[in-house]
């Protein structure tokens, strides 16, 4: 049986668009939702929710875009 993880985190970026994040993460999981984080409107913060089999791959990819914060893995 393959273990699936529910991820939720905030991604702080400088020059990365919502579309770029979505397209990069699409192949690594299901139920992907990326939205602007309205809690921090002064900067480019995106809230990411998804189901994946390999959280390490997701976090490695996102670390190339910026800083990852407020991580929840279930």
Number of C-alpha atoms within 10 A of each C-alpha: 3 5 7 14 16 16 19 19 18 20 24 21 18 11 8 14 12 13 10 10 18 15 10 12 20 13 11 17 19 15 11 16 15 20 15 16 17 12 10 11 10 8 13 18 24 25 19 20 19 20 19 21 15 13 18 10 13 18 16 11 15 18 14 10 17 16 14 19 13 9 12 12 10 8
